[in-house]
Amino acid sequence: QVQLVESGGGLVQAGGSLRLSCAASGRTFSILGMNWFRQAPGKQREFVAGISWSGGNTYYADSVKGRFTISRDNAKNTLYLEMNSLKVEDTAVYYCHVEAGGQARYWGQGTQVTVSS
């Protein structure tokens, strides 16, 4: 099992920045890819960004490309999402998601990001 705890969400004005963190514990040696998803009220959960185990490959949804940066610190078992130039439409609950060995998948509990106009 892998446990994930997100932090860093909050209320910010449009154009502002936030940095989300996701701390992993448990069988962290089994972690492969790590991702951020988000879910806005009344909408389906959507992919935001992903990063490979080495950090050498990153992937972004078109809606956040150029504004968000995903990174990871394997020594600290922590995933990050740097969010800049935030827009009202970025308001959502942000979830950390991990792909592990044996096709295991894990989710964090989510952290609320609210962007005001």
C-alpha positions in Angstrom: 0.0 0.0 0.0 1.0 3.6 -0.7 -0.5 6.4 1.3 -0.7 9.9 -0.2 -1.3 13.2 1.6 -1.7 16.4 -0.4 -1.2 19.9 1.0 -0.8 23.4 -0.3 -4.3 24.2 -1.5 -6.1 27.4 -0.6 -7.7 30.5 -1.8 -5.9 32.7 -4.3 -6.8 35.6 -6.6 -6.7 35.1 -10.4 -3.2 35.5 -11.7 -1.7 34.3 -8.4 0.3 31.2 -7.6 0.1 28.1 -5.4 2.4 25.1 -4.9 0.8 21.8 -4.1 2.7 18.9 -2.4 1.9 15.2 -2.2 3.8 13.2 0.4 4.0 9.5 -0.2 4.6 6.8 2.5 4.4 3.1 2.7 5.6 1.0 -0.2 7.2 4.0 -1.9 9.8 1.8 -3.6 7.0 0.5 -5.8 6.0 3.9 -7.2 6.4 4.4 -10.9 4.6 7.3 -12.4 3.0 10.1 -10.4 0.2 12.4 -11.5 -2.1 15.2 -10.6 -5.8 15.2 -11.4 -8.5 17.7 -10.5 -12.3 17.7 -10.2 -14.4 20.8 -10.4 -17.9 20.9 -9.0 -20.3 19.1 -11.4 -17.5 17.9 -13.6 -15.6 14.7 -14.1 -12.1 14.2 -12.7 -9.5 15.2 -15.3 -5.8 14.7 -15.8 -3.7 17.7 -15.1 0.0 16.6 -15.2 2.1 13.5 -14.9 5.8 12.7 -14.3 7.8 9.6 -14.8 9.8 7.8 -12.1 13.0 9.5 -13.1 11.4 12.9 -13.6 12.7 12.9 -17.1 9.3 12.8 -18.7 6.5 15.2 -17.9 3.0 15.5 -19.4 0.5 18.2 -19.2 -3.1 18.8 -20.1 -3.4 21.5 -22.7 -5.4 23.7 -20.3 -2.4 24.1 -17.9 0.6 23.8 -20.3 2.9 26.7 -19.8 1.4 27.7 -16.4 1.8 24.6 -14.3 5.0 22.6 -13.5 5.1 19.1 -12.1 8.2 17.8 -10.3 9.2 15.2 -7.8 11.8 14.6 -5.2 12.3 10.8 -4.9 14.6 11.2 -1.8 11.6 12.9 0.0 9.0 10.8 -1.7 7.2 14.0 -2.6 5.4 15.2 -5.7 4.9 18.9 -6.4 2.7 21.0 -8.6 3.7 24.6 -9.1 0.7 26.5 -10.4 1.2 30.0 -11.8 -1.1 32.5 -13.6 -4.1 30.8 -12.0 -7.5 31.2 -13.5 -10.9 31.0 -12.1 -11.5 27.8 -14.1 -8.6 26.2 -12.3 -10.8 26.0 -9.2 -11.2 22.3 -8.2 -10.1 19.7 -5.8 -6.7 18.5 -6.8 -5.8 14.9 -6.3 -2.4 13.2 -6.2 -2.4 9.8 -8.1 0.3 7.2 -8.1 1.0 4.3 -10.4 2.8 1.5 -8.7 4.1 -2.0 -9.5 1.6 -4.7 -10.1 -0.7 -2.2 -11.8 -1.6 -0.8 -8.4 -3.1 2.7 -8.3 -3.5 5.0 -5.3 -5.3 8.3 -4.7 -4.8 11.0 -2.1 -7.7 12.6 -0.3 -7.5 15.8 -2.3 -6.8 19.4 -1.6 -9.1 22.3 -2.5 -7.8 25.1 -4.8 -10.1 28.1 -5.2 -9.3 30.9 -7.5 -11.3 34.1 -7.1 -11.8 36.8 -9.8 
